[in-house]
Every structure is written in C-alpha cells, then in structure tokens.
C-alpha cells in the first residue's frame, strides 16, 4: 500500500496498520519515521521492520534499517519509509471493514455498538472522497469508521456535549482519522453553511426539523441512516418512513456474559434503523 503523510497529519497512516501489511510512505520530515515507529509499537506491531530511504538519487543518499520497537535512527528530512507490519499475538486488530471492537474507542457508555455500527456503515456506504454528516456523533465511532472505510473519505461530527467531543477527537487521532471535523452545536442550526453531504447518519436528536434540514442538504444518490432507541424517536422515525419509504430494520443484539460460574445472554437495547437513498 502506497501512502503519503507529506504535509498531512501522520496519524492518518494508523488506519493501514494490519498484520502482514506492507506500506510505502512518503513522509513529512525527519521525525516521521520515529512517530510511525511509536504508532506501531503502541498497537502491538513493535517487531515491524522499517527501512528509511533518504535523499534518493543524490550525493547524500542513505539507507536506515531497524525495528519499530527499537527505532533510534536520526534520518534526513527528505525520506521515504517502507514498513513491513509484523503483529505480536496481542496486537490490536483494526481492519478497515466497519465493525471495530467497542473497547478500541474512548466513550462514556453511550455509543453505536460494534454490531449495530457495522450494519449502519453498510447502509451509509463509504466511498472515496465522500462526505458524511454524523448528527449527534457522540464519541465519533461511526464517523471514524466512515473515514477508515474509503480513501479520502471526509466526515463532520455535530455534538453538543463537550466531553463527547473530546472522546471523538481522541478516537479520530488514535484510529487513523485525524481529519474528522467536530462541531459544537445541535442540528438543525449547526448544519448551516456546511458542504452538502453524500451521506448522513442521525444517531441522536431525531425530529422532523432535523430530518427536513438533512434531507434538503443531501446530495442526489445520498444515503441517510437513522438509528432510534427510544420510543419517542421511533415514533418520529415510523411516521417519516410512512411518508418517504426506505428500508426499516429492527436490530436486536445479545452478548454472552458470566452468570456466576455459568454464562448467559444479555441483550443490548434494540435499535430501529431506517435507511433510504435520495433519488
């Protein structure tokens, strides 16, 4: 995989850290290889082999080899980095296919859970360079996975709670989506002036006014997905579905938990999901 972080946040390469992946990275400067070595080591890829090719074709051409976990080379500013990702048994597995584990995100317990998030992203359909509005983005899990899911995908997260905006920003950096734009505000007012989106996710705060503003702004062939947990939001969602059509799904997930020395199923709150394409 060929990447560039030249003049861009180095954290965006984190989305490409996977077992047995080979990366060729155009760097920003002399410090970039050490930064990437740190990213690799922190995520359980400390044995990854790294090679820096510096000043290629010039009189000062040089090569530096080493492992991520012990990288200590001082390299010239003009360089290209090759990485062979080698995962330890306890390495973080972070595929670009949606559905990252919940514990990879910082959150306060309120988030779109892994199984529902995977289904949500499938309906949002991340595409190269496409823009997502994540309305009520919380810890940013859907927006981050949208940006990981396709090259150059962009996202704007609208979130009124300061502590959740902090989570979203931290998750974006840690999971390779540093370009996530986070806005302090509530829809529909916070949507004014934003670039027209290719997809919209409403994960909280659904109302007719919010839907109308989103639907009007959505580009042709844009995808809109709404997840509702409360009865009040579900009532609004069902009424809108009756007017606009689309796909309606109830998602119920249970996870195994210990019960004393035994195990049993603990259900998560069911989610009503409405998805439609603007044609």
Helices and strands as residue ranges (DSSP letters): E 2-4, G 10-16, E 22-26, H 32-42, E 49-54, E 62-67, G 68-70, E 79-84, G 102-104, H 114-124, E 131-135, H 141-149, E 154-158, H 162-174, E 181-183, G 189-191, E 199-202, H 208-217, E 223-228, H 231-244, E 247-251, E 254-259, E 262-267, E 271-277
